[in-house]
């Protein structure tokens, strides 16, 4: 089989994507991950170790990337590696600039030199976010042509990386594809994000912190649906094109929390009370965009992709996964994440 590079393959979306590649059995994944706080080699434990190769390293290490390209002769790069949490980007923007911009530049440059020398079929698939588009008015939707208007250091760094990828495609002829997705949820998501944080806090009988009035709206996409979409883009997407990937599930944050509480009231009930009693409103995040919503018409019409999971089915699967995998998230709590509030410094 042909080898592909999966950067950030021990992270949330990346590890789910590696699982998809192994199940599809069409290409062989070489996983590169720095194993920062959110990268977890245990995320690949459910995959046969003979079905992938793991290399610990940083996408900012150009010599390492170059050596991997020379050794494995990649036919594609799936670029997931990124610092991704908005709150952390407010407290410490430098890591986001370094990883998301400089790291992407290194991958692009090594890829450009590689295809010039090897002259074989190759694709660079860059996985990005709808947050690059900024805030959205009611009734509107992000399209692939929506101007970028990032609000946070995180989204600005991802917008910068998108521009670099697009420029390397136009200027140097690098065969690139870009995806911009809505909020993901599902197995192996690091507990700092909204859905796993609320599930785990419920299971620990701890307060459920809701930013502001809880009326910020996001479009929610089950992670494996996202992975399937990315693979369709890789297989059949038009080179130099961008594809928006959304779940068509616009939901207010407070409604997400209520759904989680109601589902856990059913699956793991408390004695004589509801998990909703744990909801606590806290000071809002600086620069908190009110609404994101993606128009996925292009990928549906051009590539035939639609999400398989409704939010109702996906959130139930997700909650059950966190119930059944308590060892996984408790180890993260003990070693990597004290659940302190981030993103308040301005």
N, C-alpha and C positions, 0 to 999 in steps of 0.2 A: 504493500500500500504506500501511497505518497504521504509524506510528512507535512503537517501544518503546525505553525507556532500559535499557541494560545497564551497571550500575556494575561497575567492576573487570573490564571486558571484555578487558583485555590481560594478565590473570593466567592462571593454569593452567586452572581450570574455566571461567572467564568466556570465554576465547578459544575453547575448544572449543565452548561454547554458542553463541557468535556464528557459528561455522562451521555448526552445526546449523540456526540460524535462516536463514542464507543458503541452505542446501540445501533447507530446507522452503519457502522463498519465499512465506510467508504474511504476515509482518510485516517491517518495515525496521528494523534495529538502529542506534541511536545509542549509541556506546560512550563512556563517561566513565571515565577512568582517570588517577590521579595520577602514574603511572609511578614508583612507589617502587622499591626494589631488586628487588621480585618482579614488578613490572609491566613488560612488555616489548612494545613496539610490533611487534617482529619476530615475535611470536606470531601476528600477523594477516597476515603476508606471503603466506601460502598462499591468502588470500581476495582476490577482485577488489575493488580499492579503490572501485569504483562501487557495491558491494553493501552498504556501511555508511558511516557518518559517524563520525569520531573527534574527540573533544573532550578535551584534556588539562586536568584539573582535579581538585579535591578535593571529596569529598562533605561536608566540613565548611564549604565555601563556599556558604552558603545563597543568596546573590545569583546565583551562577553556576547553581545548580540551578534556581532560579526562572526565569532567562532561558532555559534549555534547555526547560523545560516550556512557556513562552509561545511559543517559536519552533517547536517540533516537535509540540505537541499530542499528547503521549503517550497511548496507550491502555493501557500497562502499564509497570511498572518491574520489572526482574529485578535484585535487589540481591545481587551477589556481593562487592562491595568490602569487604575486611576485612583487618586484620592477622591472620595465621593460624598463626604458628609458635609452639608452646608454649615452646620454649627461649628464643626472643627475648622472650616475654612475661615470663619470669622475670627476665631481665636488665634489661628496660625496659618496665614495665607501662603507662606513661603514654600511649604511642602507641596502645596497644590500647584504652584507655578513650576516648581522643579519637576515633579512627576508628570503632571498632565501636559505641560508644554514642552519642556526639554526632553522628557522621555519619549514623547510622540515624535519629536524632531529626530531623535536618534534612530528610532525604528524606521522612519521614512527614508533617512539618508542611507542606512544600511540596505534597505530594500531597493532603493534606486540603483546603488552601485551593483548590487547582486544581480538584478535582472539585466543590467547592461552587460555584465560579464557572462552570465549563464545563458541568457537568451532562451528562456523557457516560459511556459504559461505560468502566470502568477497573479494573485489578487491580494489586495490589502483592504481588509474589512475593519472599519473604524466604528466602534460602538460608542454612541454618545447619548445625550439626554435632551428631553424637551425643555429643560430649564434654560438652555441657551436662548430661547425665544423671549424670556422674561414674563411679565404679568400679562393677563388676558382678560378682556372685557366679557361680560355675560353675552352668551349667544355666539361668540366667535370661536374659531378653532385654529390651532396651529397647522399650517400647511408647510410643505417642503420649501415654499417660496417666502414664508414669513420672515421679515427682517430680524436679525439677532438683536436682542436687547437684554443682556444678562444683568442680574441684580446682585449676585453674591460673588465673592472671590472664587468659589467653586464653579459656578456657572460661567463666569468670565474665563476661567482657565480652560474649561471644556469648549467654550466658543472659540478660543484661540487655537486649540488643537484641531477643531473642525476646519478652521480656516487654513491651517497648515496642510492638512491632508488634502483639501480641495486644491490648494495652490500647487502641491507636488503632482497632483493629477494633471492640472492644466499646463504647468510650466515644463515639467519633466516627463510627462506621459506615463506616470506611474498608474497602473490599473487599480484605481481606488473605488471603494463603495462606502457610503456613510449611512448609518442608521441613527435615528433619534427616537428614543422610547419614552413612554410615560412611566410613572412610578411602578416599580416591580415589587412583588411580595411572593413568599413561598419558602420552601425548605432552605436552610443554611444561611439565612439572612442575618447579618451581624445585629446583635440586640440593641444597638443605638437607634435604629430606624423605627418609625412609628409603630408598625404592626407587630413586629416581634417584641418591642419594648412593652407594649400594652399587654400582649399575651403573657409574657414572663412576669410582669408586675402583678397581673391578676393571680398567676399561679403562686407568687410569693406573698400575696395579700398586701401589696404595697400600693401607695397612691398612683393614680394614672394621670400624669401631667399633660394637660391639654393647653397648647399655646393660644394666648389671646382669648377670643370668643369661640374658637373651634370651627369657625365657618369657612376657613380656607379650603378650597376645592382642588382635588387632584383626580387624575384619571388613573385607574389601577389595572395592572397587567400581571397575570400569573407568570412566574418566571419561565416555566417550560414553554408556554406559548411564545414568549419573547425569543427563547432560544431557537425554536422551530422557525420563527420569522427570519432570524439572522441567517440561518442555514439556507433558507429559500433565497434570500438576497445574494448570498455567496454563489449558489448554484445557478440562478437564473436572472439576477439583477443586471441592469444595464450599467456597464462600466462608466465611472465618473458621475453616477447618479446618487441621490439621497432618497432614503425611504423612511417615512415616519411610521412608528409602530405603537399603537395604542390599544387599550382594552375596551374602549367605549363604556367605561364605568366611572362616570363623574360622581364623586361622593365627597361630602364635607368631612373634615377630620373628626368632628364630634360624632358624626353618624357612624364612621368606622369604629370608633371606640365603643359606641353603644352596641353595634353588631357583635363585636368581640365579646363584650360582657354578656349579651343575651345567649350567644352560642356556648360560652363557658358555663353559664347558669344551667344550661341543659346537659353539657357533657361532664362537667366537674363541679356540681353545685356546692355552694357554701351553706352552712347551717343557718337557716332563718334569715338570710339576707341576700341581696344581689350584688354582683361585682360593680354595678353602677355606683354604689355608695363610695367607691374608691376614686371616682373622677374628681380631679382637682384642677382648677383653672390657674395657669401661671402666666407670668409676664411673657409677651410675645417676642419672637425672634426679630432682631433688627433686619429691615429690608425684606420681610416675609411676603412673597408674592401671594396674591389672593387666589388666583385661579390658573390652572393649567388644563388644557383639553386638546387632544390630538385628533386630527382628521387622518384616518388610515386608508382613505379611499384608494390612493395610488398603489399601495402594496396589495390591497385586496383585488383590485382590477387587473393589475399588471402581473402579479405573481400568484394570485389565488389563495392568499393567506387570510384566514380569519381565526380569532382566538377560539380554542376548544372549551376553555373554562369560563363559566359565568363567575361573577364575583361571589355569589352564594356558594357555588361548588368549590371554588378556589380557596376561599377563606376557611371553609370547614376543613379542607385537606391540610391547610397550613396550621391551623390550631391543633388538629390531631397530631401533626408531625412534631410540634413543640411539646405537646403532652408526652409523646412516645420517646422523645429524644432529650430528656431532661439532663442526662449526663453531658451531652454536647454543650448545652448553653450554660450549665452550672460551671463547667471548667473554664469557659470564657469569662464568666463573672469573677471567678476566683483569681484568674491570672492576667486578664487583659482589660477588663471594663468594670469600673466601680460604679457606673451609672450616675456619675456626677453631671450636673447640668452644664452644657457647653454653649458657646455662641452668644454670651451676654455682653462681652467686652466690646465697646465701641469708642 
